[in-house]
Amino acid sequence: MAAIGIEPYLHVRFAKNPVYDPIGHKLSFIADYTGLPQVWELNLEEGCEGWPVQTSFTKERITFISYINGKSNLIVGMDVGGNENQQLYLLKEEGKPIELTNSPDHIHRYGGSSPDGKWIAWSSNRRNPAFFDIYIQNLESLDIRLLTSGDGTFSAVKWSPDGNSILLQKINSPLDNDLGIIDLSTGSINWLTEHTGEASFKDAHFNRDADHIYLLSNKDKEFYGLALINIKTKHLEWLEVGKWDFEDLAMNSDKNLLAYSINEGGISKGVLIDINRSYLYTWKTPIGVISNLKFSPDSQKLAYEFKGAAYPSDIWELDLKTIQAERLTYVSRLTVLEHKLVEPELITFRSFDNLEVPAFYSKPKESTDKLPVVIYIHGGPESQARAVYNPVQQYLLNQGYAVCTPNIRGSTGYGKTYTHLDDVRKRMDAVKDLIFLVDWLKANGNIDSKKIAIMGGSYGGFMVLAAISHYPHLWSAAIDIVGMSSLRTFLQTTSPWRKMLRESEYGTIERDGEFFDRIDPLNYSNQITTPLLVIHGKGDPRVHIKESEQIVDKLKERNHIVDFIRFEDEGHSIVKQKNKITAYKEMVKFLDRYIGNES
């Protein structure tokens, strides 16, 4: 099979975040057809089906969309240059967004609309940059009312069916939270999930009588299961549990159907439950990830976002009568790439302490020689490599590279215990996992041991820098994307509210500063022998661009091979298509130079 250039891979578009209008005649979603995420609309009326129509025309990306209850208007989110200071807007059918929050230096997180569609709830750090309070806003007068304030990270989850209270959450750490109900007339909060130990409660939905809440939780368990909380007694009853995490719980407006996905080692299986009849259904999908499940208003369909290695992100729909899924959008389809995309194999390897570590391993479709390999580390670290499309990885596979995406210790999806195996002083154990992955690839992956590259973004970028500074002999090339070069300076420069949450994972400067100094790649830059490419956006609110600048400066001082791409109009993610093309092409050229055909 002939290799093709990288351009087709870079021009694959995505569709995500499907929402039905309240009548069910239209489906809106976010897509980057134009090179920037915007709102698009699909007509679902019989005889009117066709190509989606663009309904927003903004200069910045649309970050989320949600219909107002009973209205044809949308609430949308936008930030500027990837700074993540999301503002909320009212988007009417005419298409021009109306400012709602108008506080550009602060973050606003949407919390839903009231049952009568007259109010919305949102949380923001506008009172204090370190804390998030909950507000409600009238959509006619645009008046804003502060609902809760305090030293904490609060957010609105859902309005109660009678509109007199709001289900809220308080985030205690990235993996621990509590749910409560706030009375809008008195401001009193009835906490529902008081617990000992770490527990998370998410994707909550009121039942028909509003006296119970369906949700996903891992209270006293390793994995998320389906549970029911009695609001009056606060008793939690388990309905369905398993050996994998349940994700993305959705409920229909008739309150008799639930849907969620099961994350089986990074691959999703969809589940539909008929509550009244206690029936459980699953449906067939390709290998990939199901997310953003949404029932149609008439409870006849279930829309969701699906993305797989061979199926870039598009909107699919499940017919609830036949339990058959159909692809609704073809935003991502490119004929030239059909039959060229490679699906990964799920492998495991043993680390230094005999821990079994999972990974996805992909090899070119036609290969006999020893392969150059790129190891790609996910961010987080409370995240997971999934079986999804990645343009650079797929292009590299087409060019004869192997690609491996491990879920080293600290990843989510494998239980609470696994997620905490890299906390604070255990940080370098995760780096050791990479060493044993290399050993496995040498023994089982048919790789060229002199052509091993490592790349990653955010926390994955930190892992890249840690690997090449502490174990420099293993790597022939490295790419760090918006990564931290020092945990000490990262905690000093990240957003105040984020610092508080990240300290549970990384530790504090006061308590663990000496440990940071012993492991930070910045302090071991003189040991780096690997050619390095660094990419960062100037507006990054999570990992300050200083993290990249300081490691690049140190390497340049001793004339080490390092390339630095700085985007003035991006943040923690590369969003704009022109910048994606620049970054991805440079990544490929860099890898070709040091471990590919040019090496």
C-alpha positions as CSV (number, residue, x, y, z in Angstrom):
1,M,0.0,0.0,0.0
2,A,1.5,3.3,-1.1
3,A,2.3,5.9,1.6
4,I,0.6,9.3,1.3
5,G,1.6,12.7,2.6
6,I,0.5,14.1,5.9
7,E,-2.0,16.7,4.6
8,P,-5.0,14.4,4.4
9,Y,-4.5,13.3,8.0
10,L,-4.4,16.9,9.1
11,H,-7.6,17.9,7.3
12,V,-9.7,15.3,9.0
13,R,-12.4,17.3,10.8
14,F,-14.4,16.4,14.0
15,A,-18.0,16.6,15.2
16,K,-18.9,16.5,18.9
17,N,-21.3,17.6,21.6
18,P,-24.6,16.6,20.0
19,V,-27.8,18.2,21.5
20,Y,-31.4,17.9,20.3
21,D,-33.6,20.9,20.2
22,P,-36.5,20.7,22.6
23,I,-38.9,19.6,19.8
24,G,-36.5,17.0,18.4
25,H,-36.6,18.3,14.8
26,K,-33.0,19.5,14.8
27,L,-29.7,18.2,16.2
28,S,-27.0,20.8,16.9
29,F,-23.3,20.0,17.4
30,I,-19.8,21.5,17.4
31,A,-17.6,20.9,14.3
32,D,-14.5,22.4,12.9
33,Y,-15.4,22.2,9.2
34,T,-14.1,25.8,8.8
35,G,-10.9,25.2,10.8
36,L,-12.4,26.6,14.0
37,P,-15.0,24.8,16.2
38,Q,-18.4,26.3,15.5
39,V,-22.1,25.4,15.9
40,W,-23.7,23.3,13.1
41,E,-27.2,22.1,12.8
42,L,-28.7,18.9,11.2
43,N,-32.4,18.9,10.2
44,L,-33.9,15.6,11.4
45,E,-37.4,16.0,9.9
46,E,-38.4,13.3,7.4
47,G,-37.7,14.4,3.9
48,C,-35.5,17.4,5.0
49,E,-32.3,15.5,5.8
50,G,-29.2,16.9,4.2
51,W,-25.8,18.4,4.8
52,P,-25.4,20.3,8.2
53,V,-25.8,24.1,8.2
54,Q,-23.4,26.4,10.2
55,T,-25.3,28.5,12.7
56,S,-22.5,30.4,14.5
57,F,-19.9,32.6,13.0
58,T,-17.5,33.7,15.7
59,K,-13.8,34.6,15.7
60,E,-13.0,32.3,18.6
61,R,-13.8,28.6,19.2
62,I,-17.1,27.4,20.5
63,T,-16.3,25.3,23.6
64,F,-19.8,23.8,24.4
65,I,-23.5,24.1,23.5
66,S,-26.7,23.4,25.3
67,Y,-30.3,24.2,24.5
68,I,-32.4,26.2,27.0
69,N,-35.3,24.2,28.3
70,G,-38.4,24.6,26.1
71,K,-36.6,27.1,23.8
72,S,-35.0,27.1,20.4
73,N,-32.1,29.2,21.7
74,L,-28.7,27.8,22.7
75,I,-26.3,28.7,25.5
76,V,-22.7,28.5,24.1
77,G,-19.3,28.9,25.6
78,M,-16.3,30.8,24.1
79,D,-12.8,31.8,25.3
80,V,-10.1,33.9,23.7
81,G,-6.9,32.4,22.2
82,G,-7.3,29.2,24.2
83,N,-7.0,31.0,27.6
84,E,-9.9,28.9,29.0
85,N,-11.6,31.9,30.5
86,Q,-14.9,30.7,29.2
87,Q,-17.7,33.2,28.8
88,L,-21.3,32.3,28.3
89,Y,-23.4,33.6,25.4
90,L,-27.1,33.3,24.3
91,L,-27.2,32.2,20.7
92,K,-30.6,32.9,19.1
93,E,-31.7,31.5,15.7
94,E,-30.5,34.7,14.0
95,G,-26.9,33.6,14.8
96,K,-25.4,36.6,16.7
97,P,-24.3,35.6,20.2
98,I,-25.4,37.8,23.1
99,E,-23.0,38.3,26.0
100,L,-24.2,36.9,29.3
101,T,-21.3,36.7,31.7
102,N,-19.0,39.4,30.3
103,S,-16.1,39.0,32.7
104,P,-13.2,38.0,30.4
105,D,-10.6,37.6,33.1
106,H,-12.6,34.8,34.8
107,I,-13.9,31.2,34.0
108,H,-17.6,30.5,33.7
109,R,-18.9,26.9,33.8
110,Y,-22.5,26.3,32.7
111,G,-24.9,24.5,35.1
112,G,-28.1,24.2,33.1
113,S,-31.3,26.1,32.6
114,S,-34.4,26.2,34.8
115,P,-37.4,24.1,33.8
116,D,-39.3,27.2,32.6
117,G,-36.3,28.3,30.5
118,K,-36.1,31.7,32.2
119,W,-33.0,31.3,34.3
120,I,-29.6,29.7,33.9
121,A,-27.0,28.6,36.5
122,W,-23.2,28.8,36.2
123,S,-20.2,28.9,38.4
124,S,-17.3,31.3,38.3
125,N,-14.1,32.4,40.0
126,R,-14.9,36.1,39.4
127,R,-15.2,36.8,43.2
128,N,-11.8,35.2,44.0
129,P,-9.5,33.6,41.4
130,A,-8.8,30.6,43.7
131,F,-12.5,29.7,44.3
132,F,-15.6,28.9,42.3
133,D,-19.0,30.2,43.4
134,I,-22.5,29.5,42.0
135,Y,-24.6,32.2,40.3
136,I,-28.0,32.2,38.6
137,Q,-28.9,34.6,35.8
138,N,-32.2,35.8,34.4
139,L,-32.3,35.5,30.6
140,E,-34.6,38.4,30.1
141,S,-33.1,41.1,32.4
142,L,-29.6,39.4,32.4
143,D,-29.5,40.2,36.1
144,I,-27.0,38.0,38.0
145,R,-27.5,36.6,41.6
146,L,-24.8,35.1,43.7
147,L,-26.1,31.9,45.1
148,T,-23.2,30.4,47.1
149,S,-19.8,31.8,48.0
150,G,-17.0,30.2,50.1
151,D,-13.5,28.8,50.1
152,G,-14.0,26.0,47.6
153,T,-14.7,24.8,44.1
154,F,-18.5,24.7,43.6
155,S,-20.5,24.1,40.5
156,A,-24.1,23.8,39.5
157,V,-25.0,20.3,38.2
158,K,-28.8,20.4,37.4
159,W,-32.0,22.3,38.3
160,S,-34.6,20.3,40.2
161,P,-37.8,19.5,38.2
162,D,-39.8,22.1,40.2
163,G,-37.2,24.8,39.6
164,N,-37.0,25.7,43.4
165,S,-33.5,24.2,44.0
166,I,-30.3,23.2,42.3
167,L,-28.2,20.1,42.6
168,L,-24.6,21.3,43.1
169,Q,-21.2,19.8,43.7
170,K,-18.2,20.7,45.7
171,I,-14.9,19.5,44.3
172,N,-12.5,18.4,47.1
173,S,-9.8,17.1,44.8
174,P,-9.7,15.9,41.2
175,L,-10.9,12.5,42.3
176,D,-13.2,13.4,45.2
177,N,-16.4,15.5,45.4
178,D,-19.7,15.9,47.2
179,L,-23.2,16.5,45.9
180,G,-25.9,18.7,47.7
181,I,-29.1,20.4,46.9
182,I,-29.4,24.2,47.5
183,D,-32.7,25.8,48.2
184,L,-33.1,28.9,46.0
185,S,-35.3,30.8,48.5
186,T,-33.2,30.2,51.7
187,G,-29.7,29.4,50.3
188,S,-29.5,26.4,52.6
189,I,-27.6,23.3,51.3
190,N,-28.6,19.7,52.1
191,W,-25.5,17.6,51.5
192,L,-26.3,14.1,50.2
193,T,-23.0,12.3,49.8
194,E,-21.0,12.8,53.0
195,H,-18.3,10.1,53.0
196,T,-15.0,9.0,54.4
197,G,-12.1,8.2,52.1
198,E,-12.0,9.2,48.4
199,A,-15.2,9.1,46.4
200,S,-16.7,10.7,43.3
201,F,-20.3,11.3,42.4
202,K,-21.1,12.3,38.8
203,D,-23.6,12.5,35.9
204,A,-26.5,12.9,38.4
205,H,-30.2,12.9,37.3
206,F,-33.4,13.4,39.2
207,N,-36.0,10.6,39.0
208,R,-39.6,11.3,38.0
209,D,-40.8,12.1,41.5
210,A,-37.6,14.1,42.3
211,D,-37.1,12.1,45.5
212,H,-34.1,10.1,44.2
213,I,-31.1,10.7,42.1
214,Y,-29.5,8.3,39.6
215,L,-25.8,8.8,39.3
216,L,-22.4,7.1,38.8
217,S,-20.1,6.7,41.8
218,N,-17.1,4.8,43.1
219,K,-17.9,5.3,46.8
220,D,-16.1,2.5,48.7
221,K,-15.3,0.8,45.3
222,E,-12.5,0.7,42.8
223,F,-14.7,1.4,39.8
224,Y,-17.6,3.6,38.9
225,G,-21.0,1.9,39.1
226,L,-24.6,2.9,38.7
227,A,-26.3,4.0,41.9
228,L,-29.5,5.5,43.3
229,I,-29.5,8.0,46.2
230,N,-32.6,8.6,48.3
231,I,-32.7,12.4,48.9
232,K,-34.6,12.1,52.2
233,T,-32.5,9.4,53.8
234,K,-29.3,10.0,51.8
235,H,-29.0,6.2,51.4
236,L,-27.0,5.0,48.4
237,E,-28.2,1.9,46.6
238,W,-26.1,0.1,44.0
239,L,-28.0,-0.8,40.8
240,E,-25.3,-2.0,38.5
241,V,-21.5,-2.5,39.2
242,G,-18.7,-4.2,37.2
243,K,-15.0,-4.6,36.8
244,W,-14.6,-1.5,34.7
245,D,-15.7,2.2,35.0
246,F,-19.2,3.2,33.9
247,E,-19.1,6.6,32.1
248,D,-21.4,9.4,30.7
249,L,-24.7,8.5,32.3
250,A,-27.7,10.0,30.5
251,M,-31.4,10.0,31.3
252,N,-34.4,10.7,29.0
253,S,-37.1,13.3,29.7
254,D,-39.7,10.6,30.5
255,K,-37.4,9.4,33.3
256,N,-37.7,5.7,32.3
257,L,-34.5,5.2,30.3
258,L,-30.8,5.4,31.3
259,A,-27.8,5.1,29.0
260,Y,-24.1,4.9,29.8
261,S,-20.9,3.4,28.4
262,I,-18.5,0.9,30.0
263,N,-14.8,1.7,29.6
264,E,-13.3,-1.7,29.0
265,G,-9.6,-1.0,29.0
266,G,-10.0,2.2,26.9
267,I,-12.7,0.8,24.6
268,S,-16.4,1.7,25.1
269,K,-19.4,-0.5,25.2
270,G,-22.8,1.2,25.2
271,V,-25.5,0.2,27.6
272,L,-29.2,1.1,27.6
273,I,-31.5,0.4,30.7
274,D,-35.3,0.4,30.7
275,I,-35.9,1.2,34.4
276,N,-39.5,0.1,34.6
277,R,-38.9,-3.3,33.0
278,S,-35.4,-3.8,34.4
279,Y,-34.2,-4.6,30.8
280,L,-30.5,-4.0,29.9
281,Y,-29.5,-3.6,26.2
282,T,-26.1,-3.2,24.4
283,W,-25.5,-2.2,20.8
284,K,-22.8,-2.8,18.3
285,T,-20.1,-0.1,17.6
286,P,-16.7,-0.2,16.0
287,I,-13.6,-0.1,18.3
288,G,-13.5,3.3,19.9
289,V,-15.0,5.6,22.5
290,I,-18.6,6.6,23.2
291,S,-19.3,9.9,24.9
292,N,-21.9,12.8,25.2
293,L,-24.9,10.6,25.2
294,K,-28.2,12.5,24.7
295,F,-31.8,11.2,24.4
296,S,-34.2,12.8,21.9
297,P,-37.2,14.6,23.4
298,D,-39.5,11.8,22.2
299,S,-37.3,9.1,23.7
300,Q,-37.0,7.3,20.4
301,K,-33.4,8.0,19.7
302,L,-30.1,8.3,21.5
303,A,-27.4,10.6,20.0
304,Y,-23.7,10.3,21.0
305,E,-20.2,11.2,19.9
306,F,-18.2,8.3,18.7
307,K,-14.5,8.3,17.9
308,G,-12.1,5.4,17.2
309,A,-8.7,5.0,15.7
310,A,-10.2,4.2,12.3
311,Y,-13.3,6.4,12.9
312,P,-12.5,10.0,13.7
313,S,-15.0,11.9,15.8
314,D,-18.6,12.0,14.4
315,I,-22.2,12.0,15.7
316,W,-24.0,8.7,15.7
317,E,-27.6,7.9,16.7
318,L,-29.2,4.8,18.2
319,D,-32.7,3.8,17.3
320,L,-34.2,2.8,20.6
321,K,-36.8,0.5,19.0
322,T,-34.4,-1.6,16.9
323,I,-31.3,-1.0,19.0
324,Q,-29.4,-0.3,15.8
325,A,-26.8,2.6,15.5
326,E,-26.5,4.8,12.5
327,R,-23.8,7.4,11.7
328,L,-25.5,10.8,11.4
329,T,-22.5,13.0,10.4
330,Y,-19.6,12.4,8.1
331,V,-17.6,15.4,9.1
332,S,-14.4,13.3,9.5
333,R,-14.7,11.2,6.4
334,L,-11.9,11.5,3.8
335,T,-12.0,9.0,1.0
336,V,-8.3,9.0,0.5
337,L,-7.8,7.7,4.0
338,E,-10.3,4.9,3.8
339,H,-8.7,1.5,4.6
340,K,-5.5,3.3,5.6
341,L,-6.3,3.9,9.3
342,V,-4.9,1.4,11.7
343,E,-6.6,0.1,14.8
344,P,-4.5,-0.7,17.9
345,E,-3.8,-3.9,19.7
346,L,-4.3,-3.9,23.5
347,I,-1.1,-5.3,25.2
348,T,0.2,-5.5,28.7
349,F,3.7,-5.5,30.2
350,R,5.2,-6.1,33.6
351,S,7.0,-3.2,35.3
352,F,9.8,-3.2,37.8
353,D,7.5,-4.1,40.7
354,N,5.6,-6.7,38.7
355,L,2.7,-4.4,38.1
356,E,0.8,-5.2,35.0
357,V,0.6,-2.0,32.8
358,P,-1.7,-1.8,29.8
359,A,-0.9,-0.1,26.5
360,F,-2.2,0.3,23.0
361,Y,0.3,-0.9,20.3
362,S,-0.1,-0.2,16.6
363,K,2.1,-1.4,13.8
364,P,2.1,-0.5,10.1
365,K,-0.2,-2.7,8.0
366,E,2.8,-3.8,5.9
367,S,6.0,-4.3,7.8
368,T,8.7,-6.9,8.0
369,D,11.8,-4.9,9.0
370,K,12.6,-3.7,12.5
371,L,10.4,-0.7,13.2
372,P,11.1,2.8,14.5
373,V,8.7,3.4,17.3
374,V,7.1,6.5,18.9
375,I,5.8,6.2,22.5
376,Y,3.1,8.7,23.2
377,I,2.3,9.6,26.8
378,H,-1.1,11.0,27.7
379,G,-1.7,14.0,29.9
380,G,-3.5,14.2,33.2
381,P,-2.1,12.3,34.9
382,E,-5.7,11.3,35.9
383,S,-6.5,10.5,32.3
384,Q,-6.3,7.6,29.9
385,A,-5.0,6.7,26.5
386,R,-8.0,5.6,24.5
387,A,-8.5,3.9,21.1
388,V,-9.1,7.1,19.2
389,Y,-8.0,8.8,16.0
390,N,-4.8,10.9,16.2
391,P,-3.6,12.5,12.9
392,V,0.2,12.3,13.7
393,Q,0.0,8.8,15.0
394,Q,-1.9,7.6,11.9
395,Y,0.4,9.3,9.5
396,L,3.4,7.8,11.2
397,L,1.9,4.3,11.0
398,N,1.4,4.9,7.2
399,Q,5.0,5.9,7.0
400,G,6.3,2.7,8.6
401,Y,6.6,3.7,12.3
402,A,5.1,1.7,15.1
403,V,3.2,3.7,17.8
404,C,2.6,2.8,21.4
405,T,0.3,4.7,23.8
406,P,0.7,3.3,27.4
407,N,-1.5,3.8,30.4
408,I,1.3,4.0,32.9
409,R,0.5,3.9,36.7
410,G,-1.5,6.9,37.7
411,S,-3.9,6.6,34.7
412,T,-7.6,6.4,35.2
413,G,-9.8,3.5,34.0
414,Y,-8.1,0.7,36.0
415,G,-9.4,1.4,39.5
416,K,-8.7,3.9,42.3
417,T,-5.6,2.0,43.6
418,Y,-3.9,2.1,40.1
419,T,-4.7,5.8,39.8
420,H,-2.8,6.6,43.0
421,L,0.3,4.6,42.3
422,D,2.2,7.7,41.0
423,D,1.1,10.2,43.7
424,V,3.6,12.7,45.1
425,R,6.8,10.8,46.1
426,K,5.9,7.9,43.8
427,R,6.3,10.1,40.7
428,M,9.4,8.4,39.3
429,D,7.8,5.0,39.5
430,A,5.7,6.0,36.5
431,V,8.9,7.0,34.6
432,K,10.3,3.5,35.4
433,D,7.2,2.0,33.7
434,L,8.4,3.5,30.5
435,I,11.8,1.8,30.8
436,F,10.1,-1.6,31.1
437,L,7.8,-0.7,28.2
438,V,10.9,-0.2,26.1
439,D,12.2,-3.6,27.2
440,W,8.8,-5.2,26.2
441,L,8.9,-3.5,22.8
442,K,12.4,-4.7,22.2
443,A,11.5,-8.3,23.0
444,N,8.0,-8.4,21.5
445,G,7.3,-5.4,19.3
446,N,9.8,-6.0,16.4
447,I,11.3,-2.5,17.0
448,D,14.7,-1.0,16.1
449,S,16.3,-0.3,19.5
450,K,18.2,2.6,18.1
451,K,15.1,4.4,16.8
452,I,12.9,5.0,19.9
453,A,11.2,8.3,20.3
454,I,9.0,9.6,23.1
455,M,6.4,12.4,22.9
456,G,3.6,13.7,25.1
457,G,1.5,16.7,26.1
458,S,0.9,18.5,29.4
459,Y,1.7,16.0,32.1
460,G,2.8,13.7,29.3
461,G,5.3,16.4,28.3
462,F,6.7,16.3,31.9
463,M,7.0,12.5,31.5
464,V,8.9,13.1,28.3
465,L,11.4,15.5,29.9
466,A,11.7,13.2,33.0
467,A,12.5,10.2,30.8
468,I,15.1,11.9,28.6
469,S,16.8,13.6,31.6
470,H,16.9,10.6,34.0
471,Y,17.2,7.8,31.4
472,P,18.9,9.6,28.4
473,H,20.5,6.5,26.8
474,L,17.1,5.0,25.7
475,W,15.8,7.8,23.4
476,S,16.7,8.9,19.9
477,A,14.2,11.8,19.7
478,A,11.7,13.5,22.0
479,I,8.7,15.9,21.6
480,D,7.4,17.9,24.6
481,I,4.1,19.7,24.0
482,V,3.0,22.2,26.8
483,G,4.8,20.1,29.4
484,M,6.1,21.1,32.8
485,S,9.9,21.1,33.2
486,S,9.7,21.6,36.9
487,L,6.9,20.7,39.4
488,R,8.1,23.5,41.7
489,T,7.8,26.3,39.1
490,F,4.6,24.8,37.7
491,L,2.9,25.1,41.1
492,Q,4.2,28.6,41.4
493,T,2.8,29.8,38.1
494,T,-0.4,27.8,37.4
495,S,-3.9,29.3,38.1
496,P,-4.6,29.6,41.9
497,W,-7.7,27.4,41.8
498,R,-5.8,24.8,39.8
499,K,-2.8,24.8,42.1
500,M,-5.1,23.8,45.0
501,L,-6.5,20.9,43.1
502,R,-3.2,19.7,41.7
503,E,-1.4,19.6,45.0
504,S,-3.3,16.4,45.9
505,E,-1.6,14.7,43.0
506,Y,1.9,16.3,42.9
507,G,2.4,17.5,46.5
508,T,3.1,20.9,47.9
509,I,6.2,23.1,47.6
510,E,6.3,23.5,51.4
511,R,6.2,19.8,52.1
512,D,7.7,18.2,48.9
513,G,9.9,21.0,47.5
514,E,13.1,19.1,48.1
515,F,11.7,16.0,46.4
516,F,10.7,18.2,43.4
517,D,14.2,19.4,43.2
518,R,15.5,15.9,43.1
519,I,13.4,14.8,40.2
520,D,12.6,18.0,38.1
521,P,13.9,17.6,34.5
522,L,15.0,21.3,34.6
523,N,17.6,20.4,37.2
524,Y,18.9,17.5,35.1
525,S,19.0,19.2,31.7
526,N,22.7,18.7,31.5
527,Q,22.1,15.0,31.3
528,I,19.8,15.2,28.2
529,T,21.4,13.8,25.0
530,T,18.2,13.4,23.0
531,P,17.3,15.9,20.2
532,L,14.2,17.7,21.5
533,L,11.2,19.5,19.9
534,V,9.2,21.8,22.3
535,I,5.8,23.2,21.4
536,H,3.8,25.7,23.6
537,G,1.0,28.3,23.4
538,K,1.6,31.7,24.9
539,G,-1.9,31.9,26.4
540,D,-1.6,28.6,28.3
541,P,-3.4,29.0,31.7
542,R,-2.6,25.6,33.0
543,V,1.1,25.2,32.2
544,H,2.8,28.6,31.9
545,I,4.9,28.9,28.8
546,K,7.8,29.6,31.1
547,E,7.9,25.9,31.7
548,S,9.0,25.4,28.1
549,E,11.1,28.5,27.8
550,Q,13.3,27.6,30.8
551,I,14.2,24.1,29.6
552,V,14.8,25.4,26.1
553,D,17.1,28.2,27.4
554,K,19.2,25.7,29.4
555,L,19.6,23.4,26.5
556,K,20.6,26.2,24.1
557,E,23.2,27.4,26.6
558,R,25.1,24.2,25.9
559,N,24.3,24.1,22.2
560,H,22.1,21.0,22.6
561,I,19.8,20.2,19.7
562,V,16.4,21.8,20.6
563,D,13.7,23.3,18.4
564,F,11.0,25.5,20.0
565,I,7.6,26.4,18.4
566,R,5.7,29.1,20.2
567,F,2.1,29.9,19.2
568,E,1.1,33.4,20.1
569,D,-2.7,32.7,19.7
570,E,-3.0,29.3,21.4
571,G,-3.3,28.1,25.0
572,H,-3.0,24.6,26.5
573,S,-4.4,23.0,23.3
574,I,-3.6,23.6,19.6
575,V,-7.1,24.5,18.3
576,K,-6.7,26.6,15.2
577,Q,-6.3,24.6,12.0
578,K,-3.4,26.6,10.6
579,N,-1.5,26.1,13.9
580,K,-2.3,22.3,13.9
581,I,-0.9,22.0,10.4
582,T,2.3,23.9,11.4
583,A,2.8,21.9,14.6
584,Y,2.0,18.4,13.2
585,K,4.2,18.9,10.1
586,E,7.1,20.0,12.3
587,M,6.6,17.0,14.6
588,V,6.7,14.6,11.6
589,K,9.7,16.3,10.0
590,F,11.5,16.2,13.4
591,L,10.8,12.4,13.8
592,D,11.8,11.7,10.2
593,R,15.1,13.5,10.8
594,Y,16.1,11.5,13.9
595,I,14.4,8.1,13.7
596,G,12.7,7.9,10.3
597,N,13.9,7.6,6.7
598,E,16.1,10.6,6.9
599,S,17.9,9.4,10.1
